[in-house]
Structure formats: C-alpha cells, structure tokens
Amino acid sequence: MISVKSLQRVALGTAVLVSLSACALSKQGTGTFVTVPDEQGRLSVSSESYQGIAPQRIGFADFTQREEYALFRSETGQSEILFMETRREHGRNIVLEFNKRISDTVPMWRFNQGRTISYGASEHIKTDLGGFWVQPFQQTDTGRPCVGFFGSWDVRHGDPDLRPSKIMFGYHCNVKGTPMSAQDAQAFVQGINIRGISIPLRVKTAYDLKDGDAPLPPREQQVANLVIAQDGLAGGVSGLPDFPLLASRTYNEHDGKRTP
C-alpha cells in the first residue's frame, strides 16, 4: 500500500516540475536552497510597517557564497531584500562581482517588472552596515511610493579590482495613498541590520549545517524553495527571477590576474 506521505512527496515533486521556470531549471543544481526560520535569518528590518510580521526567507549556499532572500509584506507595504556574502572558510580570495545602480536592480524584482517607474535623485547615506545609496521611485501606474537601496562593503584589498565580499540591495514600497518622504526612505534603510554583522546573531544560521546537524531538505523541497524565491508567494506579486545571483569570483593577488 502506498503511504499518504509518499503520495504527498509525489504531488510536491509533480507540482514543482510543472511550475519550474527556465531559470529555475538552470539553477536548481547550483547549491542548496533552504527555508530559513525567522530566528535564524540574517536580515532584520525595524520599520513599523513590518512589526510582528514574519518574513518569508529563502537561503542559498554553495562553497563560495551565501545568499538570503527575504520578503516582508503587510497591509501597509512590501519590501524584498537580498543579502550576499562570500564564504571565507573556503578561501580568502573570493569576492562578489555585482556593480549595479539602483535603477538596474529595481526592475530585477517581479514586483516592479512591467511597471512604469519614475525615479527621484539618489543620495548616499551612512548606516550601521556602512554606506548605502538610496533612491526614491514611484510606480506611476499604481501610485505606490517606494525606495530602492544598494550597498556593498568589506572590500578585498588584495583584489586588483577592489571588489566587495558583502552586498545588500532591495526596495520598500508603501501602499497607494501613503506618502514616503526622503526622511522616511532614509530611515527605512538605516533600520536594516544584518545579524552577525551590525547586530548579534540569535542562533547559528541555517546555512552552516555541518556533520551532526539536521539534514538538508529533500531535493524536491529545495527546488520548491528556489521557485518561491524566484516566482514569489500567493497573495501578491514578489520574487527575484535571477535568484541566486551566483556573483562570487576568485582572484589571484600575486599576479593581479582575475580568474572567472
């Protein structure tokens, strides 16, 4: 007799295969994809818009880097953020190559794709994580006021191109009819922290599973996690189709030559 659990696994695997995009098909074997419990998440947002809201988090890891995708959604707004960092335990000569403007990253999110975007002036501000570029924008066809942000830090000085080992970018949008001043936009970005960097870790992160820890989820569940990060959740438009970005690169500091 076939067990209910076996049928559930078959159903999950079938649903995942049906929903896989071309991007998910090409990236499902690049590393591990886990659902990150909120107490193990790295990204922390202090905005009142998301107080009491448990974000959806998906983590990716390979031998050179980690990425955490987080979706914050409430009745008053929506924010999606991606944090990337290199893994120094597998080599110090690893950097991230992702030099983008905010006007490049905003359309990467499904929430902004197909929308008419009007950008304001960008500004550089200081946060507990370092310097960030902040740029207000509006979805003119929906009337939603938003802010985009981008920051990179922890530059590897042995790298001939002085690339960073940590990058964070994303957006935050209010609902239509709720204005967002320049001060509001800056305050939102300044209220973002990363556990283990600007504030303490709560517990060991979900990325650092070692021998003796709980096993990784089955592959079909990992693929389902990838689809969530790329295509979003029910209840609204979200997702980052290019997740994971796979931005890690190695460099040779002895001869100044980069390796792909």
N, C-alpha and C positions, 0 to 999 in steps of 0.2 A: 504493500500500500504506500502511495506517495504521501509524505507528510505535508501538513499545511505550511511549515517553514520552507520546505523545498519548493512548493508552488509559489510562495512569496518571492523566493530568490529568482525563480524563472521569470516571474512577472516583472520584477525590478530590472533584470537584465534585458528583457524584451523592450521595456519602456525606454531604457537608456539607449539601446541601439537605435530605436525609432527616432529618438529626439536628438541624436548626435549631429552636430553641425560639422562641416568640413574642417573647421578649425579645431574642434574637439577631437576629431578623428586623428588629426595630425599631431596633437599634443598629449594624448592620453598616456603615451609611454615615456614621457619626458621626466617623470619623477613621481612623488607620492602626493596625493590630494586628500586632505582630512578636513572634517568639520571641526572647527576649533571652539570648544566650550568658552563661554564668556569669561570665566575665571582664569582661563589660560591664554586669552587673547592679548596681543601686544598693543594694539591701537586703543586709545582711550579718548573719548570726546566728552567735554564738560558742559557743552551747550545745554541750556534749559530745554531746547526743542526735543532732546532725546533722553531726558532724565527718566529713569525707570524703564527704558526700552532696552531689551537685549538684542544687540545687532546680530545679523547673520554673518558668520565668519567662515571663510574657507582658506586653509593654509596649503601652500605648495612648498616642497623642498626637493632639491637634488644634492649632489655632492659639493656644489659650489655656491649655492644661494638659497635663500628662503624668501617667500612672498606671502603676505597676508592681505586678503581682500576682505573688506568689511562694508556691509550695507546697514545704514541707520535710517529707519523710516518711522514716521509718526504722523499724527493728524496735522501737524504744523510744518513739516518739511521732510526732505530726503537728502541724504549725504552718502556718497560712496568714496572710499579711500583705499589706496593701495600703498603698502609699505614693502620695500625690498631691501635686503641686506645680504652681503656676502658671508660665507661661512669660513672663518679664518682657521678653523680646526683642520680644514682640508687643504691649506696652503695660504700663505700670506699674500702672494702675488695675484690676487683676484680683485677685480674692480667691476663697476657697473657702467655700462655704456647706454645712456638714455638721456641725451641732452635735448630736451624739448621745451618749447614755450607753452604757456597755459592755453593759448589758442590752438595748440596742437593736441593737448591732452583732453580738453573739454569734449571735442567730438568723438573721442575714443569710447565714451560711455554711452550705452544704449539709450539712457535717459535723455541724452542731448542729440542723438542722431535723428536726422530728418526734421530738426527744428531750425527755425530762423534765430540765429544768435547775434545779439548786439553787445559788443564789448566796451567796457569803460577803460580808464587808464590803469595800468599796472603800477604796483608800489612794492618796494622791498621793506620787509619788517623783520624785527627780531622776535624770536620765540625761545622757549627753554630748550628747544632742539637745535636752534641755530637760525640762520637767515632763511626767510621764505619770500617768494614772490606771490603776491595776492592781486587778483584782478576780478573786479565785479563784472557780471554779464547778466543779460536778461534773455529768456526765451520769449521773443516778441510775439510769437503766435499763441503762447499760453498765458503770457503776462506774469510768469514766475520770475522773481528777482533771485539772483544766485551770486555765488563767488567761487572762483577757481583758485587753486593754490598749488605750488610746486616748490619743493626744497630738496637739496642734496648736501651731504656733508661727509665728514671722515674721509678726506681725500688721501689717497696713497701717494706720498711724495716720491716714491721710487718709480712711479708710473710716468713715462715720458709725456703723457697727455694729461696728467694730474686729474684722473677721473675719481669719482667718489666710490665709497663702499656702502653707502646708505642713501636711499631715495624715498621720498613720500610725495604723493600727489593725489588730488581728488577735487571734489566740488561739494557745495552745500546749497540747496535751494529752499526758499520759503514757498508756501502756497501762495497762489494769486491773491492779491489784496493785502498781503503782509509785507510792508516795505522793509528793505535792508539797506541801512546806511553804510558808509565807508567804515565807520567805527564798529558797527555790528559785524561786518565782514572780517575785519582785523581781529576782533575779539573771538570770533569763532575759530579762526586759525590758531590764535595764541592759546586757545583752550584745548588744543590737540596735544596729547602726550603719547609717548611710547614706553610701555613698561619694560624695565631693564635698561633704559637709557635716561629718560628725563624723570621718571618715577619708578619706584621699586616694582619688581616682578611680584605677582601674587603667589604663583607656584611655578614649577618647571613648565616650560611651554610644551605644547603638543607636538612641536617639530622635533624635539630632542629625544625621541623614543630610542632606547638602547636595549641591549640584551636584558631580559628580565622585566621590561615594561610591557604594558598591554600591547598586543599585536596590532599592526595596521589593519584598517578595514579591508574587506574583500575587494578585489579589483573592480567589480561592478559597482560597488558603493563609491569607490574612489572616482570612477568615471562620472557617476551621478553628481558628486561634489564639484567636479570640473564643469559640468553642464550648468549647475546652479551659478557658479561664479561668472561664466560666460554669458548665459542667457537669462539670468535673473530668476526671481521667485514670483509666484502668483500674487496678485494684489496690487500690481503696479509694474511699471517698466524699470528694469535695472539690469546690471550685468556689464562685464568688461570683456568683449569678444576676443581680445588679444591675450587674455589671461591663460597661462602665465607668460610674462614678458620675456623670460629667458635672456636677461640683459647682462649676465655675467661674462666677463672676458678675463683672460690671463695676460700678464705682461712679463717681459724679461728686463729686469732693471740693470743687468750687466752690459748689454749692448744697445739698449734703448729701442729694441725692436718689439713690436706688438705681435702676439700670436692670436689667431682667430678663435 
